Amino acid sequence: MKGANRFFRLAMALLIFFFFCVALWVWAFYLRYKIHFG
């Protein structure tokens, strides 16, 4: 059960990292759109 807990923690960390990257990309894209069409 310890291994499964570690795997779950790793999966959660990866999910949070992926969500952060997507949010950052969307924010940068929105900023570029706002500046371009402003």
C-alpha positions in Angstrom: 0.0 0.0 0.0 3.0 2.3 0.6 4.0 2.1 -3.1 0.5 2.9 -4.3 0.4 5.9 -2.0 3.7 7.1 -3.4 2.4 6.5 -7.0 -0.8 8.5 -6.2 1.3 11.4 -4.8 3.5 11.4 -7.9 0.4 11.4 -10.1 -1.1 14.3 -8.2 2.1 16.3 -8.5 2.3 15.6 -12.3 -1.4 16.6 -12.7 -0.8 19.9 -10.8 2.4 20.6 -12.8 0.5 19.9 -16.1 -2.4 22.2 -15.0 0.0 24.9 -14.1 1.8 24.7 -17.5 -1.5 24.8 -19.3 -2.7 27.8 -17.3 0.5 29.6 -17.9 0.3 28.9 -21.7 -3.3 30.1 -21.8 -2.4 33.3 -19.8 0.5 34.1 -22.2 -1.7 33.5 -25.3 -4.4 35.7 -23.8 -1.9 38.4 -23.1 -0.6 38.3 -26.7 -4.1 38.4 -28.0 -5.0 41.4 -25.8 -1.8 43.3 -26.9 -2.3 42.4 -30.6 -6.0 43.4 -30.8 -6.1 45.6 -27.7 
